[in-house]
Amino acid sequence: MVSSFDDTEQEEREVENKAGDSTFGLKSFLWHGGSVYDAWFSCASNQVAQVLLTLPYSFSQLGMLSGIILQIFYGILGSWTAYLISVLYVEYRSRKEKENASFKNHVIQWFEVLDGLLGPFWKALGLAFNCTFLLFGSVIQLIACASNIYYINDKLDKRTWTYIFGACCATTVFIPSFHNYRIWSFLGLAMTTYTAWYMTIASLIHGQVEPVTHSGPTSLVLYFTGATNILYTFGGHAVTVEIMHAMWKPQKFKYIYLLATLYVFTLTIPSAVAVYWAFGDELLTHSNAFSLLPNSGWRDAAVILMLIHQFITFGFACTPLYFVWEKVVGMHDTKSLCLRALTRLPVVIPIWFLAIIFPFFGPINSAVGALLVSFTVYIIPALAHMLTYRSASARKNAEEKLPLFLPSWTAVYVVNTFVVQRAKKRSFSGKWILTMPPKKKKKNTRTDAALDAMRLYGFPDDLIRTHLKQLLKVYGQDHWFFIEENAYKVLLDSILEQVEQDAIPQPAYKELHQVDTGAGPSREVPALPHSDTQTSDIALQTREGLETASQFNGGFDTALLTCKPDGGGGSLSPTGEVTDTNQIKWDLNYFDKHFTAAIETSAVDQIGNSNLSLMHATHSKQGVKVRRRRHHGWIDSDEEEDEVGLVELEPMPLAPELASLHSEARSGRQGGI
């Protein structure tokens, strides 16, 4: 076996020397590779690609600690199964070369290794999983190209960019094999290194957003989604055999994947930790880290470099598919590069088509990790190794000896069994969790009610939460009633105070209107929310007449809502008279489409002053419903208890114009009912 490998190496070295003696020495240096360093660059460059940008998203699902631990765990586990694949490749090739098989113009692939060692069933299994995994891996790279360029130039939609990059990536049909990825592997690793450290430094300089939260993991669905994406990160095993076959000495590949993984850790862990530290739970809605990093020339450079790297990764994923298709149509041994390129085009077209159909890659990463990577990377290699050496004679005549850190076959079988069980559990749990409907998150109803109340004024949620947390620190979690009193007046005052201090542009918030109360001082009440497409002016006016008797006499008039969607004028004078009746319009359909207002009165003090509170104003399709409690005045006397009963006081008469409008409104509502 060793002599056969040496003969192959010698033949390839002679080709390299001839190329080096010719005028194309530089071309040979850049184009033909097969050393240990070439294999290391290929493994490291192929291992981390677009997933570098989605790992912070996975950290937001897993949490900081789980994200780091799972990266290290699956990286080491992946290195072990890559070692198993290299052992099986050497075993297969040595057996075939003992049968005088020649691989001079033939590239050995993983499904052929399984076929030679375990039979046709394993060949079909390996072929199905590997080809499907590589197919979707290529699709992900095309989608990622369109997604990334969109952050630089959004004049074209993502599907149009997918058309463009699909045509660019189709040029990989002219790259014959992994021998010819020498310069591309080096450049690809340099590009991912720049991008990773840009993400790290940019996040640290940017600092944490306010208020940043790190709540992950919050649910099993998010946890397993993030875990399967990390699983996908260290799933470059589908091209391991092809990279080995391109080496001059494939026996030296055993620890190359481990060394490449250790370098990848220096890229993925710092970048993911820094971005998650800076942006926290915002990443749950931003699967691509570029969407949160600030615009700059450094970010644009990272985007462009990742585009070039994705072109390289697309070639890595597609080249094994090219080999499979060439073998199917009988063109694998053809020396004509142009003829082989034409033969490969039918492989690119369906990949291009799928990338156009599915313009998102974050969920695809997780789905591929849950459904394919577990079998392709972990389960099949471990089972194949155990079955290949299940007999004592096979173990005795094995071409590769046991590693120094596991000198016993029993220990090897224990590790392989652990890998299979762990990957199987992760795979089936991940698939079950991904298809399981999410549980409803238990809400803090008081917080939600406060948010709903303040949203009516146009304040953003972040601002509301910040002030709510500050007030809860002052009053305590058990004293919500101080905050809820008078329709969250304390919370509203706190927010408005910051608005005034920070000089936040007022168009961002709703206009404040004056309320005239006949018996007391006026107060400011925000306008009800209205449509962005229509200019409306809502004036809320009320007049309450209160007279004191032995205790008090109460009378409640009415609250009048006047809506002018067309922007016209019209208002009420302090005496209740209409100043401009021609411009007052009641548009019940406008109310039905946009609001529901409920107005209630607050407590009345002893001197006759009253405060009008806006308790609820929410969007509804059922029209406006202004509810008033019936108010009765009463005269009570201990001496005339049997003679004096309940006396109903008549409300103050409305102006004639308002009375007609009121009757029209009531008749319109009754007709609708």
C-alpha positions in Angstrom: 0.0 0.0 0.0 2.7 2.5 0.9 4.6 1.9 -2.4 1.4 2.6 -4.3 0.9 5.9 -2.5 4.5 6.8 -3.1 4.2 6.0 -6.8 1.1 8.3 -7.1 2.9 11.0 -5.3 6.0 10.7 -7.5 3.9 10.9 -10.7 2.2 14.0 -9.4 5.5 15.6 -8.4 6.9 15.0 -11.9 3.9 16.8 -13.4 4.5 19.7 -11.0 8.3 19.8 -11.8 7.6 19.9 -15.6 5.1 22.7 -15.0 7.6 24.5 -12.9 10.3 24.3 -15.6 8.0 25.7 -18.3 7.0 29.3 -18.8 3.9 28.6 -16.7 5.7 28.2 -13.4 3.6 31.0 -11.8 0.5 29.4 -13.1 1.5 26.1 -11.6 2.3 27.7 -8.3 -1.1 29.3 -8.0 -3.2 26.6 -9.8 -1.8 23.2 -8.8 -1.8 22.2 -5.1 -1.5 19.0 -3.1 0.6 19.7 -0.1 -0.4 19.5 3.6 -0.7 23.3 3.7 -3.1 23.3 0.7 -5.3 20.7 2.5 -5.2 22.8 5.7 -6.2 26.0 3.8 -9.0 24.1 2.0 -10.4 22.7 5.2 -10.3 25.9 7.2 -11.7 28.0 4.3 -14.5 25.6 3.6 -15.4 25.1 7.2 -16.4 28.7 8.0 -18.3 30.7 5.4 -21.7 32.4 5.6 -22.3 30.7 8.9 -19.8 33.2 10.4 -22.5 35.8 10.0 -25.3 33.7 11.5 -23.5 32.4 14.6 -24.4 35.6 16.6 -28.0 34.8 15.7 -27.5 31.3 17.1 -25.9 32.7 20.3 -29.1 34.8 20.8 -31.1 31.6 20.7 -28.7 29.5 22.8 -27.2 32.0 25.2 -23.6 33.0 25.6 -22.4 30.0 27.6 -24.2 27.3 25.6 -23.0 28.9 22.3 -19.4 28.7 23.3 -19.6 25.2 24.8 -21.5 23.7 21.8 -19.0 25.2 19.3 -16.1 23.6 21.1 -18.0 20.3 21.6 -19.1 19.9 18.0 -15.8 21.2 16.6 -13.9 18.4 18.5 -16.6 15.8 17.6 -16.3 16.8 13.9 -12.6 16.5 14.0 -12.9 13.0 15.3 -15.3 11.9 12.5 -13.0 13.6 10.0 -10.2 11.4 11.3 -12.4 8.3 10.9 -13.2 9.3 7.3 -9.5 9.7 6.5 -8.8 6.2 8.0 -11.6 4.7 5.9 -10.3 6.4 2.7 -6.7 5.0 3.2 -8.2 1.6 3.9 -10.3 1.6 0.8 -7.6 3.0 -1.5 -5.0 0.5 -0.3 -7.4 -2.4 -0.9 -8.2 -1.2 -4.4 -4.6 -0.6 -5.3 -3.8 -4.2 -4.1 -6.3 -5.2 -6.8 -4.3 -3.1 -9.4 -7.0 -0.4 -9.6 -5.7 3.0 -11.0 -6.9 6.4 -9.8 -4.8 8.5 -12.2 -7.8 10.1 -13.9 -10.4 9.2 -11.3 -11.4 11.1 -8.1 -12.4 8.9 -5.2 -15.5 10.1 -3.4 -17.1 9.2 -0.1 -19.9 7.0 -1.5 -17.3 4.9 -3.4 -15.4 4.4 -0.1 -18.6 3.1 1.5 -19.4 0.9 -1.5 -15.9 -0.7 -1.5 -15.9 -1.3 2.3 -19.6 -2.0 3.2 -21.5 -2.6 0.0 -24.2 -1.0 -2.2 -26.6 -0.1 0.5 -24.1 2.1 2.2 -23.1 3.5 -1.1 -26.7 4.6 -1.7 -27.0 6.0 1.8 -23.8 8.0 1.5 -24.7 9.3 -2.0 -28.1 10.4 -0.9 -27.1 12.3 2.2 -23.9 13.8 0.7 -25.5 15.0 -2.5 -28.5 16.5 -0.7 -26.2 18.2 1.8 -24.0 19.7 -0.9 -27.0 20.7 -3.0 -28.5 22.8 -0.2 -25.0 24.0 0.8 -24.6 25.5 -2.7 -28.1 27.0 -2.5 -27.3 28.7 0.8 -24.2 30.3 -0.7 -26.1 31.8 -3.6 -28.8 33.1 -1.2 -26.1 34.5 1.1 -24.5 36.4 -1.8 -27.7 38.2 -2.6 -28.4 38.9 1.1 -25.0 40.4 1.7 -24.8 42.6 -1.4 -28.2 44.0 -0.5 -26.6 45.8 2.5 -24.4 47.8 0.0 -26.8 48.3 -2.9 -30.5 47.9 -2.3 -31.6 49.3 -5.7 -32.2 45.8 -6.8 -34.2 43.2 -4.9 -32.6 40.1 -3.5 -34.0 37.8 -6.2 -32.5 40.0 -8.9 -29.1 39.7 -7.1 -29.6 36.0 -7.0 -29.9 35.9 -10.8 -26.7 37.9 -11.1 -24.6 35.8 -8.6 -26.0 32.6 -10.0 -24.5 33.4 -13.3 -21.2 34.4 -11.7 -21.0 31.2 -9.6 -21.7 29.1 -12.7 -18.2 29.8 -13.8 -16.9 27.3 -11.3 -17.6 24.6 -13.9 -14.2 25.5 -15.4 -12.3 24.5 -12.2 -11.3 20.9 -12.8 -10.7 19.6 -9.2 -9.5 20.4 -5.7 -5.9 20.5 -7.0 -6.8 23.8 -8.6 -8.1 25.6 -5.5 -4.7 26.5 -4.0 -4.9 30.3 -4.4 -8.6 30.3 -3.9 -8.4 28.5 -0.5 -5.7 30.9 0.7 -7.7 34.0 -0.3 -10.9 32.5 1.1 -9.4 32.0 4.5 -7.9 35.5 4.5 -11.3 37.0 3.7 -13.1 35.1 6.5 -10.3 36.1 8.9 -10.8 39.8 8.0 -14.6 39.6 8.3 -14.5 37.8 11.7 -12.2 40.3 13.3 -14.0 43.2 11.8 -17.2 41.9 13.4 -15.4 41.6 16.7 -13.8 45.0 16.7 -16.8 46.9 15.3 -19.1 45.4 17.9 -16.7 46.3 20.8 -16.3 49.9 19.4 -20.1 50.2 18.9 -20.8 49.1 22.5 -24.0 47.7 23.9 -27.3 49.0 22.7 -29.6 50.5 25.3 -31.3 48.6 26.9 -29.5 45.5 25.9 -30.9 42.1 27.1 -29.4 38.6 26.9 -32.3 36.4 27.6 -31.4 33.2 25.7 -32.2 30.5 25.8 -36.0 31.2 26.2 -37.5 28.1 24.6 -36.7 24.7 23.3 -37.5 25.7 19.8 -34.9 28.5 19.7 -32.4 26.4 21.6 -32.4 23.5 19.1 -32.6 25.9 16.1 -29.4 27.5 17.3 -27.7 24.2 18.1 -28.4 22.8 14.7 -26.9 25.9 13.1 -23.7 25.3 15.1 -23.9 21.7 14.0 -23.8 22.9 10.4 -20.7 25.1 11.1 -18.5 22.1 11.5 -20.1 20.0 8.8 -17.6 20.3 6.0 -17.1 16.5 5.8 -18.9 16.1 2.6 -15.8 17.2 0.7 -13.2 15.6 3.0 -12.5 12.7 0.7 -12.1 14.9 -2.4 -9.6 17.1 -0.5 -7.7 14.1 0.6 -7.5 12.7 -2.9 -6.1 16.0 -4.1 -3.1 15.6 -1.6 0.2 14.2 -2.6 0.3 12.3 0.7 -3.3 11.5 1.9 -2.0 9.7 4.9 -1.0 13.0 6.5 -4.6 14.3 6.5 -5.5 12.6 9.8 -4.9 15.7 12.0 -5.3 18.4 9.5 -9.0 18.9 10.1 -8.4 19.2 13.8 -5.7 21.9 13.2 -8.1 23.7 10.9 -10.9 23.6 13.5 -8.7 25.1 16.1 -7.9 28.0 13.9 -11.6 28.4 13.0 -12.4 28.7 16.8 -10.3 31.9 16.8 -12.7 33.3 14.2 -16.1 32.1 15.2 -16.0 32.4 19.0 -14.7 36.0 19.4 -16.9 37.4 16.7 -20.1 35.7 17.9 -19.5 36.6 21.5 -18.7 40.3 20.7 -21.8 40.8 18.4 -24.1 39.0 20.9 -22.6 41.1 23.7 -23.3 44.3 21.8 -26.8 43.7 20.4 -28.3 40.9 22.6 -31.8 39.9 21.8 -32.0 42.1 18.8 -30.3 39.3 17.0 -33.4 37.2 17.3 -34.9 39.2 14.5 -31.6 39.7 12.5 -30.1 36.4 11.4 -27.4 38.3 9.4 -24.9 40.2 11.6 -24.3 42.7 8.9 -27.8 44.1 9.4 -26.9 45.4 12.9 -23.3 46.6 12.4 -23.0 50.3 11.6 -22.5 51.4 8.0 -18.9 52.1 7.2 -16.2 51.4 4.6 -14.9 48.6 6.8 -18.3 46.9 6.7 -18.6 47.3 2.9 -15.1 45.8 2.5 -16.2 42.8 4.7 -19.4 42.4 2.6 -17.4 42.4 -0.6 -14.8 39.9 0.7 -17.6 37.6 1.9 -19.1 37.7 -1.5 -15.9 36.5 -3.1 -15.5 33.9 -0.4 -19.0 32.6 -1.0 -18.1 32.2 -4.7 -15.2 30.0 -3.5 -17.4 28.0 -1.1 -19.9 27.5 -3.9 -17.2 25.9 -5.9 -16.2 23.7 -3.0 -19.7 22.5 -2.5 -20.5 22.0 -6.2 -17.3 20.3 -7.3 -18.2 16.9 -5.7 -21.6 17.2 -7.4 -19.8 17.8 -10.7 -17.8 14.6 -10.2 -20.9 12.6 -9.4 -22.7 13.9 -12.5 -19.6 13.3 -14.7 -19.5 9.7 -13.5 -23.2 9.3 -14.2 -23.0 10.5 -17.8 -19.6 8.8 -18.4 -17.5 12.1 -18.8 -15.4 11.9 -15.7 -12.2 10.7 -17.6 -12.5 13.3 -20.3 -9.4 15.6 -20.5 -11.2 18.4 -22.4 -11.9 21.2 -19.9 -14.6 22.8 -22.1 -16.4 19.5 -22.6 -16.4 18.8 -18.9 -17.7 22.4 -18.2 -20.6 21.9 -20.6 -21.4 18.5 -18.9 -21.5 20.2 -15.5 -23.9 23.0 -16.4 -27.1 20.9 -15.7 -25.9 20.7 -12.0 -25.7 24.5 -11.6 -29.2 25.2 -13.1 -31.3 23.5 -10.4 -29.2 25.0 -7.7 -29.7 28.4 -9.2 -33.5 27.8 -9.4 -33.8 26.7 -5.8 -31.9 29.8 -4.6 -34.4 32.0 -6.4 -37.3 30.2 -4.9 -36.0 30.3 -1.3 -34.6 33.9 -0.7 -33.5 33.2 2.9 -30.7 31.2 4.4 -30.9 31.4 8.2 -33.7 28.8 8.6 -32.2 26.7 5.9 -28.9 26.5 7.8 -30.8 25.2 10.8 -32.9 22.7 8.8 -29.9 21.3 7.0 -28.1 21.0 10.3 -31.0 19.1 11.9 -31.8 16.8 9.0 -28.6 16.2 7.1 -25.4 17.2 9.0 -26.1 14.7 11.8 -26.0 11.8 9.5 -23.5 13.0 7.0 -20.9 14.2 9.5 -21.4 12.1 12.6 -23.6 9.0 12.3 -22.6 7.5 9.0 -18.8 7.9 9.5 -18.9 6.5 13.0 -21.1 3.5 12.0 -19.0 2.8 8.9 -15.8 2.7 10.9 -17.3 0.3 13.5 -18.7 -2.0 10.8 -15.5 -2.0 8.7 -13.4 -3.2 11.6 -16.0 -5.3 13.4 -14.0 -8.5 12.7 -10.8 -9.4 14.4 -9.0 -10.0 11.1 -10.0 -6.5 9.8 -8.7 -4.9 13.0 -5.5 -6.9 12.8 -4.8 -6.0 9.1 -5.9 -2.4 9.3 -3.7 0.0 7.3 -3.9 2.7 9.9 -3.0 2.0 13.5 -4.9 3.3 16.4 -4.2 6.9 17.6 -1.9 7.4 20.5 -4.7 8.9 22.7 -6.9 5.9 22.1 -4.7 2.8 22.0 -7.5 0.4 22.5 -10.2 -0.8 20.0 -12.7 -0.9 22.9 -12.1 2.8 23.6 -12.6 3.6 19.9 -15.9 1.8 19.8 -17.0 3.5 23.0 -16.3 6.9 21.5 -18.0 6.0 18.2 -21.1 4.8 20.0 -21.2 8.0 22.0 -21.0 10.0 18.8 -23.8 8.0 17.1 -26.1 8.3 20.1 -25.4 11.9 20.7 -25.9 12.9 17.0 -29.0 10.7 16.7 -30.5 12.4 19.8 -29.7 15.8 18.6 -30.9 15.1 15.1 -34.3 13.6 16.0 -34.8 16.1 18.9 -34.0 18.9 16.5 -36.4 17.7 13.9 -39.2 17.3 16.4 -38.6 20.6 18.0 -38.4 22.4 14.7 -41.8 21.1 13.7 -43.4 21.5 17.2 -45.7 24.5 17.5 -44.2 27.1 19.8 -45.6 27.5 23.3 -47.3 30.7 24.1 -45.0 32.8 26.1 -46.4 33.8 29.5 -46.8 37.5 29.5 -46.6 40.0 32.3 -50.1 41.4 31.8 -49.3 44.6 33.8 -46.3 45.4 31.6 -48.3 44.7 28.5 -51.1 46.9 29.7 -48.6 49.7 30.3 -47.1 49.3 26.9 -50.5 49.3 25.3 -51.5 52.5 27.1 -48.3 54.3 26.2 -48.3 53.1 22.6 -51.4 55.2 22.0 -49.3 58.3 22.5 -46.8 57.2 19.8 -43.9 56.3 22.1 -41.6 53.4 21.1 -41.5 50.3 23.2 -37.8 50.7 24.1 -38.5 54.2 25.6 -41.6 52.9 27.5 -39.7 49.9 28.9 -36.8 52.0 30.1 -39.0 54.4 32.1 -41.1 51.5 33.4 -38.1 49.8 34.8 -36.9 53.0 36.4 -40.3 53.5 38.1 -40.4 49.9 39.3 -37.1 50.3 40.9 -38.4 53.3 42.8 -41.9 51.9 43.8 -41.0 48.2 43.8 -42.6 45.3 42.0 -45.4 45.1 44.6 -46.6 48.6 44.1 -47.8 48.7 40.5 -50.9 50.7 41.6 -48.8 53.8 42.0 -47.9 53.6 38.3 -51.3 52.4 37.1 -53.1 55.2 38.9 -54.9 57.9 36.8 -54.2 56.0 33.5 -50.4 55.7 34.0 -50.0 59.4 34.7 -46.7 58.9 36.5 -45.3 56.9 33.6 -46.5 59.4 31.1 -45.1 62.3 33.0 -41.7 60.5 33.2 -41.6 59.9 29.5 -42.7 63.4 28.6 -40.0 64.9 30.9 -37.3 63.0 29.0 -38.9 64.1 25.7 -38.6 67.7 26.7 -35.1 67.3 28.1 -33.7 65.5 25.1 -35.5 67.7 22.6 -36.9 64.7 20.7 -38.5 65.9 17.5 -42.2 66.4 18.3 -43.5 64.9 15.0 -42.4 61.6 16.4 -45.1 61.8 19.0 -48.8 62.7 19.0 -49.9 66.4 19.3 -51.0 67.4 22.8 -54.4 69.1 23.0 -55.9 71.2 25.7 -58.9 70.1 27.7 -61.2 72.8 29.1 -63.0 71.8 32.2 -65.5 74.4 33.3 -65.0 73.8 37.0 -61.3 73.6 37.2 -57.9 74.1 35.6 -57.2 72.7 32.2 -54.8 69.8 31.6 -53.1 68.4 28.5 -54.3 65.1 27.1 -52.6 63.5 24.1 -54.6 63.1 20.9 -56.0 59.8 20.0 -53.9 57.8 17.5 -54.9 58.4 13.8 -54.1 57.0 10.4 -50.8 58.0 8.8 -52.5 58.6 5.5 -55.1 61.0 6.8 -54.7 64.2 8.7 -57.2 64.2 11.6 -57.7 66.6 14.4 -59.4 65.2 17.4 -60.6 67.7 20.0 -61.8 66.3 23.3 -63.8 68.8 25.3 -66.0 68.4 28.3 -68.0 70.5 30.7 -69.1 69.4 34.0 -71.4 71.4 36.3 -71.1 70.5 39.9 -73.0 72.1 42.7 -72.5 71.5 46.4 -75.5 70.7 48.6 -75.4 69.2 52.1 -72.8 66.8 50.8 -72.6 67.3 47.0 -74.8 67.4 43.9 -73.4 65.8 40.8 -74.2 66.2 37.2 -72.4 64.9 34.3 -72.8 66.5 30.9 -71.1 64.8 28.0 -67.8 64.4 26.3 -67.8 65.5 22.7 -65.5 64.0 20.1 -65.1 66.1 17.0 -63.2 64.5 14.1 -62.2 66.4 11.0 -60.4 64.0 8.6 -60.3 66.5 5.9 -58.2 68.9 7.9 -61.0 71.5 8.3 -61.5 73.8 11.3 -64.3 73.8 13.7 -64.3 73.9 17.5 -66.4 74.6 20.5 -66.2 77.8 22.5 -65.8 77.6 26.3 -69.6 78.1 26.6 -70.3 75.1 24.4 -71.3 77.1 21.3 -70.2 76.1 17.8 -67.8 78.6 16.3 -67.7 77.2 12.8 -70.4 74.8 12.0 -69.6 74.5 8.3 -66.3 72.8 9.0 -67.5 70.2 11.5 -68.0 66.8 10.0 -69.0 63.6 11.5 -67.5 60.8 9.6 -68.7 57.6 11.2 -66.9 55.4 8.7 -63.7 57.1 9.6 -64.3 56.3 13.2 -65.3 52.7 12.5 -62.1 52.1 10.6 -59.6 53.7 13.0 -60.6 53.9 16.6 -62.5 52.8 19.6 -62.5 55.4 22.4 -63.7 54.9 25.9 -63.9 57.9 28.1 -64.5 57.8 31.8 -64.4 60.4 34.5 -62.1 60.2 37.5 -62.9 61.0 41.1 -64.4 64.4 41.9 -63.0 66.4 44.7 -65.1 68.2 47.3 -64.7 71.7 45.9 -66.2 70.7 42.6 -63.1 70.2 40.4 -62.9 67.1 38.2 -60.2 65.5 36.1 -61.0 63.8 32.8 -59.0 60.7 32.2 -58.5 59.0 28.8 -58.7 55.4 29.9 -58.7 53.5 26.7 -58.2 54.4 23.0 -57.5 51.4 20.9 -57.8 50.5 17.2 -60.9 48.5 16.4 -62.8 47.6 13.3 -66.1 47.6 15.2 -66.5 51.4 15.2 -66.3 53.9 18.0 -68.2 53.1 21.2 -68.4 55.9 23.7 -69.8 54.5 26.9 -71.2 56.8 29.6 -72.3 55.8 33.0 -75.7 57.1 33.9 -75.3 59.7 36.6 -78.2 60.5 39.0 -78.4 63.3 41.5 -80.1 62.7 44.7 -81.4 64.6 47.7 -81.2 62.7 50.9 -82.8 63.6 54.2 -83.3 61.5 57.3 -86.5 63.3 58.1 -88.2 62.9 54.7 -87.0 59.5 53.8 -90.4 58.2 52.8 -91.4 61.3 50.9 -88.4 62.1 48.9 -87.2 59.5 46.4 -84.6 59.5 43.7 -84.5 62.6 41.6 -83.1 62.4 38.0 -81.5 65.6 36.8 -81.8 66.5 33.2 -78.4 67.2 31.4 -77.7 70.7 30.1 -79.3 71.4 26.7 -77.0 71.2 23.7 -76.7 73.9 21.1 -79.2 73.4 18.2 -76.4 72.5 15.7 -74.8 69.9 18.1 -78.2 68.5 18.9 -79.0 67.8 15.3 -75.5 66.2 14.8 -76.1 64.1 17.9 -79.4 62.8 16.7 -78.0 62.0 13.2 -75.2 60.0 14.8 -77.6 58.0 17.0 -79.9 57.3 14.1 -76.9 56.1 12.0 -75.7 53.7 14.8 -79.2 52.3 15.2 -79.6 51.8 11.5 -76.2 50.0 11.4 -77.4 47.7 14.3 
